Amino acid sequence: MSTTAQIGVTGLAVMGRNLARNFARNGYTVAVHNRTASRTHALVEEFGGEGDFVATETAKEFVAALERPRRLVIMVKAGDPTDAVIQEFAPLLEPGDMIIDGGNAHFADTRRRERELREQGIHFVGTGISGGEEGALHGPSIMPGGSKESYASLGPMLEKISAKAADEAPCVTHVGADGAGHFVKMVHNGIEYADMQLIGEAYQLLRDVAGYTPAQIADIFRTWNTGRLDSYLIEITAEVLSHVDAETGKPFVDVVVDQAEQKGTGRWTVQIALDLGVPVSGIAEAVFARSLSGHAALRDASRGLVGPKASPLSESEAAAFADRVEQALYASKIVSYTQGFHEVAAGSEEYGWNIDLGAVAAIWRGGCIIRAAFLDRIRAAYDARPDLPSLLSDETFAQEIAAAQDDWREVLIAATRQGVPTPGFAAALAYYDALRAERLPAALTQGQRDYFGAHTYRRTDRDGTFHTLWGGDRSEVTA
């Protein structure tokens, strides 16, 4: 077999197949391989007219088909299956070759794999890919980590197949060393969880408080999508809400079981945020909301709990309420992105990745699930101030939230009065209020900790660490 392929893809389920087709459509010769050879031949038979494919059946054939330095893309299930594929192919590679993991791997696994393969002279490129099966085919947002040397060889190819933002910039950048790419993809997915939860809460409020039908809410979302909430998720929400079930004639959203599933990246985002000491309360509430929805027995046992009776709004009141919900949704979205970028910054500092937050915002402008018009403004904010401590410290975003906060609060009051759960909206507002508070009850918490565990505290009026002897005289000593 001649060594003609510029890149190879192993693992030809939907994502792998579409990514291989994307490379081929962009003029690259692509070696393809799958554990089940029939899937490899089916791809070439069905899509061979789209470009130049080299079908291979064995690992040795696959590696032999790749030009040096070999670029081998793994598109298999994260975890043990990825390790198994690496163990199969790594012995066949030579120093300077690279393995690109395009799955949703945990960044800690990526760091381990990169370290182990680096000892063999092989570049391991943990690469976040967002956009689903359509993005993989037509242009995803791509978040590669790994060495600068690997990006010098691989980067131009990724830039060619990636999504393009409105300014035609490719939605790909070298994020940082070892696990940086998969870390950023993890946080992307965490923000995605929050975004979807907030949109869901907006829908529930418009339905249960304002009294709109799903079709009417779809029209509201379409209107919102022409303004500052312009985004992929808002766009598809309108499509889902306007869809009618062919069998029953009911709104599609009413025939779907209300138990949301998840694959783990949202949980990882929250778990790692806890490890880093970063508050991502909005993202956490989105993860917990999905978890709660899936506890059917718990929910069934709680149906009889007492709550307020619905109080329908008039048509004019409903329209005004919808405007307030738009304000609350926008403000809460800013908070969820703020928390996500804070976690990226903290991870970058912890692991020495030196991640460019403006570049991350730039590559999320197209191809990925959370792509939204206001990401261009996030990019501009970080480009202007790379050391920006928080998006809420940006003057423009701070002004917008200031303008939205009264409506945001009114929406939460209405939700509470009507008994509509809005954990995402509420957590976002609590985060905002906690940041702007002059004093927090953490002072009392420190006093309690010192009382029961002698954990010490610091004072506002002088330096040092102190402990109160909580006996009779309650004297204070320097710890």
N, C-alpha and C positions, 0 to 999 in steps of 0.2 A: 504493500500500500504506500502511495506517495505521501510525503509530508507536505500537505497543501493547506490544511485548515489553520486559520489565524486564531480561532478560538473554539473551544469545545464545551458542550453542555451535557452533563449527565444527570438523569432524573427528569423524565419527560412527562410528568403530570401536567396539569393545565399551565401552571406558572412557568415551568421549565420549557415546555413546548413553545409557549408564546414568546419567551425570551429568545429562544433559538431562532424562531421565525423573525423576530425583530432584528437580530444581528444579520441574518441572511438578507432581509429586505434592504438593509443599509449597505449592502455590497460586500459583506464579509463571507468567506468560506467557513462553514460551521460544521465541525464534527459533532455527531450526536450519538448518545449512548444511553441505554436504559437496562436495568437488571433483566427486564423482560424484553427480549429482542424484537418481538412482534410489534411492540409499541414504537420502537425506533423506525422500523420499516413502514409502519402505518403513517408516521409523520412525513417521511420522505415521499411516500406515494401520494398523500393528500396535498402536501404543500410544497413539493419539490419545484413547482413552477415559480415560487416566490424568490428563489435564490439558489445558492450553491451549497448543498448539504453533502456531507460524507457520512454515510451510515456505517456504524461499527457495532460488532456484537460482543467483543471481549474487551477487558480493560487494556490489554496489550495493544490491540488494534486501535483503540481509542487514543491512547497516548502516542502511538506511532504516527497517527494521522496529523498530529499537531506540530506546527513549526516552532522553532526555538526563538525566544523563550516561550515555553508552553504556557498557555492560559486555559485553565480547566475550571469551569463553573459548576459548582455542586448545587442542585436544586432538589434536595430531599428533605424529609422531615427532620426537624431540629432534635438534638440530643444524641442518643446512641446511634441512630441511623447515619447521622453525619460523621460520627467518629468511625463507623464501620467503612464508609466510603473513603475517608481519608486513609485509613489503614490499608485499604485495597490499592489505592493509586499512588500514595507517597513513595513506596519502594521503586516504582517505575519511573519516577521523575529524577531530574538532575538539578544541581545547584543553579539558581537563577530562574527556575520555573516557578509558576505560581498557581495556587489553588484559591479560587474565589468562592466563598460561601455566601450564596444569595438567599439563604433561608432566614427565618426569624430566630436565630440563635441567641441564647443568653450571652451577654457581653463577657461574662467571666469565663465561659467556655471558649469564647473566641480568643481571649487573652492567653488562656492555657494552650490552645492549639497553635497560636502564632508563635509562642515561645518554643514549643516542642519542634515545630517545623523549621524555625529559624536556625536551630542547632544542626539541621540537615542541609542548610543552605537554600531551603525552599521558602518562598514568600507566601504567607497566608493572608488573604485579604477578606476580612469579615465585612460584608456589604449589605446594608439595609436597602431593600427595594420596596417602594410603596406605590400603590396604584391599582392593585388587584390584577386580575387576569387581563383586563383591557389595557391597563397601564403597561404591563409587561410586553404586550404586543405593539402598542402604539407610542409608547414613551413614558416610562416611569420616572419618579423622583428617586435618585440613586445616592446612597450614603456610604461610600467605601472608606474603610479604615486601612490599616496596614502601613507598610513602609513607603517613603517617598519614591524610592526606586521602582516599586511595583506600580505606583500610580503613573510614573513617567511612561511606562509601557502600556498600561491598561487604560489610563485616563482618557486618551483621545477616542478610544472605541466606546467607552461609556458615555462620553459627551455626545457622540454621534447618535446613539440609540435612545438617549434620555428625552424626557419631555422638554419643551422649550417654554420659557415664561413669555409674557406679553412682549417683552423687549428682545425676544429671541435668544436670551441667555440660556445655556443648557442647565437643566436642573440636576446638577451633579457637582460635587466638590470633594477634594480629599479632606475628610473630616479630621483625621488625626491617626496616631499610631494604634497598633493592636486592636483593642475592642471598641474604639471610639465610634466607628460606623454603626455597629449594632447597638451601642448605648444610645446614640441619637435616634435611631429607628425605634427603640423601645420607648423613649420619651414621646416621640411622634405619636405612637399608638396610645400612650397614656392621654395625651391631649385629645386624640380622636375619641376616646371613651368619654371624656368630659364634654366635648363638643356635642356628641350624640345625646348624652343625658340632658344637657341644657335645652337642646332642640326638642327632645321629648317632653320636658317639663313645660316649655312654651306651648306645645301642642295641647297638652292636658289642660293647661289653664284656659286656652282659647275655647276648648270644648266644654269643660265642666263649669267654668265661671262665666265666660262670655256667651256660651250656648251655641257656638258655631258648629256646623257639620264638617266632616272631614273634607268634603269638596270645597267648602267655603274657606277652610283653613289652608288648603292647597293654594287657593288664589292669594291669600294673605302672604304665604311664603314666597310665591312668585313675585309679588310686589316687593317684599323685603330683599329678594335676590337682585333687584335692580339698583339697590343702594349700598350702604356700607356693610351690610351682611352678605354681600355677594360672595358665594362660596359653593363648592361642589356639594357639600352636605345639605345646604339649604335647597339647592337645585333638586337633588334627588328626593328630598323629603316631600317636596311638592308633587313629584311624580308618584311616590308611594301613596300619598294621601288622596290623590285623585283617581287612583286605580280602583276599579270595581271588580269584585269576584264574579267570574263568568257563571259559576254554578249556582250561586245563591242570589246574585244581584245586590248583595250587601257591599258596603265599603270594605275593601281588602283588609284594612287595618283592624276591622271588627271580627274577621274570621281567623286571625293569627293568634295563637296562644301567647299570652303576655308573660312569657318567661324567656328572658334574654340570655344568650349563651356567650362564652368568652373562651379565648384560646391561651391566655396567660400573660400576654405582654403588658396589659393594664395592671395586673397584680404585681408583676415585676417592677413596674414604674413606682408603685407605692412602696413596695418592700425596699427597694434601693434608696428611695427618698428617705425612708426611716433610718436606714444605715448612714446616710449622709447628713442626717439632721435637717432636711429641707422640708418645709411645710407645703404639701401639695394636697390640701384638704379638699379642693374641688374635684381633683382627679380621683382621690380616695373615695369620695361620696359616689362618684359615678361607678366605680368598681363595686362598692357595697350595694348600690341600687340594683345592679345586675344580679348580684348574689341573692339579695332579698327576693327579687322577682322569681328566682328559681326554686325557692323554698315553698312549694305548693301546699304541703301539709300545714306548715306554720301559718300561711296566709288563710287557708280554709278554716283553721281553728280560731282565727281572729276576726272573722266576718261580722260577728255580733258585737264587736266593740262599738261603744257609742261615739258618735261624731256629730258635727253640725249639719243642719239641713241646708240644701242648696237654695240660694236666693237668686233667681234669674235676673239678668240685667236687661234693661231696655235696649233697643237697637242703637241709640246714640251712645248709651253708656258702654255697650259692647265695643263699639268702634274706638272710643276713647281708651278703653282698657287694652285693646289690641295694640294701640300705640305705646302704652306704658310697658306692655310685655316686650315689645321690640327694644325698648331702652334697656330693660332688665336683661334681656338675652345678650345684647351687645356688650354691656358692662361686664356680665359674668364671663363671656368669652374672652375678653381682655384679661380678666383675672386668671383663667385657666391657662392661657398662653404665657402669662407672666410666671405662673408657677412652673410650667414646663421648662421655660428658658432658664429659670433659676436652677432647676435640677441639672440641666446641661452644663451650666457654668460651674456648679459645685462638682460634678463628675469630672469635668475638664481639669479643675484645680487638684482634685484628689489623685487623679491618675496621670497628671502631667501631659495632657493631650493638647493644650493650647488651642481649643476649638474657637473658631471665628463665628460668633453668634449671628452676625449679619449675614455671613455666607450660608448658615443653616436656614435662616429665614428666606434667603433668596432661592434656595433649591426646593423649598416647600411651596413656592408660588405656582408650580405646575406639576402635573402628574400624580401627586400624592392625594390621599384621602382628605387631608385637612387643608388642601389648597384653598386660599381665600384672598380676596382683593386686599385686605388690610395687612397681609404679610409683607407687601411691598413697603408699607409704612414702618413695620417692625424692622425690616432690613435697614431702612434709612435711619431709624433711631439708633441702632447699634453701630452703623457705619459712622454716624456723627459722633457717637460717644461709645467707643468699644468697652469702656469701663462702667457703662450704665448699670447701676446696682439692681434696677428693676424697671420693667416697662412702665410701671406706675410712677416712676421718677421722670419719665419723658413728659415734657410740658403738654404736648398735644393730647396724649392719651389721658393724662391727669385731668385736663380740661373737659374731655368728653365724659369721663366718669363723673366728674362734678356735676355736669349738666344732666346726667342720667340718674343720679342717685335718688332724687325724690320719687321719681316714678318707680325705680327699682324697689324702694322701701314700700311704696303703696301696693305693688304687686305682691310682695311677700305678706303684707297685712291681709290682702284679699285672699291669698292662698291659705293662710292660717284660719281666717274666719270661715272659709268654705271647706276646710279639711282636705285640700289638695296637696299631696306631698311634693315639696320642691327642695330636696336636699342639695342639689347643685347650686341653685340660685342663692339659697340661704348660706351655704358654706362660702360661696364667693363673696357675699356681702360681709360675712363675719371676718373673713381674711382682710378685706379692705378696711373695715373698721378697726381691726386689731393693729394693722400697720400704722394707722393715723392716730391711734390713741396716745395720749400723753403719758398715761400710766396703765399698766396691766396688772391683773391679780397675781401675776407671777411673784410679786413681792410677798404676798400672803403664803403662796406655795412654798417659798424658800423658808419662811418662818416655821411652817408646819414641818418641813423636812429637817430643819435644825432641831425642832422640839423632839421629834420621835427618833431621829437617827443621828443627831450631831453632825449633819451634813454641811454646816457652816453657811455663811452668807456674806455678801459684800454690802457696804453702806454707800449712801448717796453723798455723804458729807466728808469722807476721807478714804484714802486708799487702804488696802489690806483685806484680809479675810478674817471673819469673826465668828464666834460661837457664844451663844447665851447659855449660862448655867441655869437650867429651868427649874431650880429648886426654890427654896424659900426667898433668897434675896435676888434671884434672877440677875446676877451680875454678868457682865460681858467680858470675854477674854479674847485676846488675839489668837487666832488659830495657827 
